[in-house]
Amino acid sequence: MTAKAYLRQYREAVAELKCKEQEREMLYERATSVSPSMNGGTPSTGEISDKTGRGAVSIVELDEVISAEIQNLKQLLTEIRSTISKVQDANERNLLTYYYVCGFTWEQTAVQMSYSYVHVVKNLHPAALKSISAIIGENP
């Protein structure tokens, strides 16, 4: 895996994490919402509890899957932050943090660092990727 692909995982994991958390919220909303009976009659007590029981079991199972996925994503985020923290040069470390962790654009990163866009993209970013490559053991 290239250094750039490794670092891009952070942004992708953050987006996926948000999606999973929204999925879990929707799951709980569905589980706690009450919907009126459309057939006009009163369903039997056994039907309600059976349907509710099956729904509760599937919600718990899905919640466990989502929770495990969230934990894996959080672990990946921690790993990438740790890798970035090992970069020796502070400017490179800051660039990687602004762009890959904070999600800034290249323009925002350049302004934040008080450098030109060209310097950030043409000089600093390639140097930072080279540092990450050395840390993750990527062969050039």
PyMOL commands that set and color helices and strands:
alter all, ss='L'
color gray80, all
select helices_A, chain A and resi 3-32+45-85+90-101+106-113+117-136
alter helices_A, ss='H'
color red, helices_A
deselect
rebuild
show_as cartoon
